[in-house]
Amino acid sequence: MTEDHRPKLVGLNHIALEVGDVDAALAFYEKIFRFELRGDHRNDAGRRVMAFIDMGDQFLALNETDDTTRDGHRHFGLVVEDREDVMALAEAAGAALVEGSSNNFRDLWGNRIEIVAYRDIQFSKTAPVLEAMGVDPRKTDAAQKQLADKDMF
């Protein structure tokens, strides 16, 4: 058997979303999440056209475009501390909840976002990253089993 030399997927560095207005997108997401900006880019007129929302060792990039197209099932999942709170805040911010799902919504530009609770999934961050972010490191029994089955817990 030959050794597999393909690189391993390790995690996400960032996710880029296309939005119609970066400042409006930041205002929308601020109604749902607490975050800091890692940085931004401005055009020659000084208007913000890109923004980078910090997520510890990862980030969410918001890119302004005139053509935001809604996809049917394409989405990304955000790991949060409390899924129910996020879903309530998303609805209050004007997000469209995805029918038949308790943890998916569309932002104002049609991007589909799935919300998962850190405690419920095998995804994990190192203790120093969790501590710096102020995130409770505890996992459910099911998530602990998933991690243990992969010798990661």
C-alpha positions in Angstrom: 0.0 0.0 0.0 1.4 3.4 -0.9 1.6 6.3 1.5 -0.9 9.0 0.9 0.9 12.3 0.5 -2.2 14.5 0.1 -2.4 17.3 2.6 -4.8 16.9 5.4 -7.7 19.3 6.0 -7.0 20.9 9.4 -9.8 23.5 9.8 -11.2 26.7 8.4 -9.1 29.9 8.2 -12.0 32.0 7.1 -15.3 32.1 5.2 -16.0 34.9 2.7 -19.6 36.1 2.2 -20.8 38.4 -0.5 -23.1 41.2 0.8 -24.7 44.2 -0.7 -23.4 46.7 1.9 -20.6 45.9 4.3 -21.6 48.5 6.9 -25.2 47.2 6.8 -24.0 43.6 7.1 -21.8 44.6 10.2 -24.9 46.2 11.8 -27.0 43.1 11.0 -24.4 40.7 12.5 -23.9 43.0 15.6 -27.5 42.5 16.4 -26.8 38.7 16.7 -23.2 38.2 17.8 -20.6 39.9 20.0 -17.4 40.4 18.0 -14.4 42.6 17.2 -13.2 43.6 13.7 -9.9 42.1 12.7 -9.6 44.7 10.0 -11.2 46.2 6.9 -10.5 47.5 3.4 -11.8 50.8 2.0 -12.1 51.9 -1.6 -10.5 55.0 -3.0 -13.4 57.1 -1.7 -12.8 55.8 1.8 -16.0 53.6 1.9 -15.6 50.2 3.6 -15.9 47.5 1.0 -14.5 44.5 3.0 -14.6 43.7 6.7 -13.0 40.9 8.7 -15.0 39.7 11.8 -12.6 38.0 14.3 -13.4 34.5 15.5 -10.4 33.7 17.7 -8.0 32.0 15.3 -10.4 32.3 12.3 -12.4 35.0 10.7 -15.5 35.8 8.6 -14.8 38.1 5.6 -17.6 40.3 4.3 -17.1 41.4 0.7 -19.3 44.0 -0.9 -20.7 43.1 -4.3 -23.6 44.3 -6.5 -24.5 40.6 -7.3 -25.6 38.6 -4.3 -27.2 35.4 -5.5 -29.2 33.2 -3.1 -28.3 29.5 -3.1 -30.6 26.6 -2.2 -28.6 24.4 0.2 -25.1 25.9 0.1 -24.2 27.1 3.6 -21.6 27.3 6.3 -21.9 26.4 10.0 -20.9 28.7 12.8 -20.0 27.3 16.2 -21.5 29.2 19.0 -22.0 28.9 22.8 -25.9 29.0 22.7 -27.7 28.1 19.6 -31.2 29.1 20.8 -30.1 32.6 21.7 -28.4 33.1 18.3 -31.5 31.9 16.5 -33.8 34.3 18.4 -31.4 37.2 17.8 -31.1 36.4 14.1 -34.9 36.4 13.8 -35.1 39.7 15.7 -32.4 41.2 13.4 -34.6 40.4 10.3 -33.0 37.1 9.3 -35.2 34.7 7.4 -35.5 31.4 9.3 -35.1 28.4 7.0 -38.3 26.4 7.0 -38.0 22.9 8.5 -34.9 23.7 10.4 -34.4 24.9 14.0 -30.8 26.1 13.4 -30.6 27.7 10.0 -31.2 31.2 8.8 -30.5 33.4 5.8 -28.9 36.8 6.3 -30.2 39.9 4.5 -28.3 38.9 1.3 -29.5 35.3 1.2 -26.4 33.6 2.7 -27.5 30.5 4.5 -26.0 30.0 8.0 -26.2 26.9 10.2 -25.8 27.5 13.9 -24.2 24.7 15.9 -23.4 24.6 19.7 -19.8 24.1 20.6 -20.8 21.7 23.4 -22.7 19.4 20.9 -20.1 18.7 18.3 -16.7 17.1 17.9 -15.2 20.3 16.7 -12.8 21.6 19.3 -10.3 24.4 20.0 -7.3 24.3 22.2 -7.6 25.3 25.8 -5.6 28.5 25.3 -7.8 29.6 22.4 -11.0 28.8 24.4 -9.7 30.6 27.4 -8.7 33.7 25.4 -12.2 33.6 23.8 -14.0 33.1 27.1 -15.8 30.0 25.8 -16.9 27.2 28.1 -14.9 24.1 27.1 -17.4 21.5 28.3 -18.9 19.0 25.8 -22.0 16.9 25.8 -21.6 13.1 26.3 -22.3 12.5 22.6 -19.6 15.0 21.5 -17.1 13.5 24.0 -17.8 10.1 22.5 -17.3 11.4 19.0 -13.9 12.9 20.1 -12.9 9.8 22.1 -13.7 7.5 19.1 -11.1 9.5 17.2 -8.6 9.5 20.1 -9.1 13.3 20.4 -10.5 13.5 23.9 
